[in-house]
Amino acid sequence: MTMISTDTIDADNEKAHAALEADYDHLGEVLARRGVDIGWVKDKVAAYGVAVPSWGVGTGGTITGVGQVLKQKKSKPSKLV
């Protein structure tokens, strides 16, 4: 697997930064008109936790873990007589 270099990521982030800042500022203005403080929203989102099961992060597991057990016990099938 080829990893993306940090220089490439930094360059892309730099290109998008100005637009991101403008969008964030605009969102803050829209929320403020509605009486919502964007800092409060940001704090709530930062404190929100999400539990991701191991099978949901691409490590090859399954919901029940059966896939790993089957992989370990896999052997050539015997020829039926």
ABEGO torsion letter per residue (X at the ends): XBBBBAAAAAAAAAAAAAAAAAAAAAAAAAAAAAGBBAAAAAAAAAABBBBBBAAAAGAGBBAAGAAAAAAAABBBBBBBX
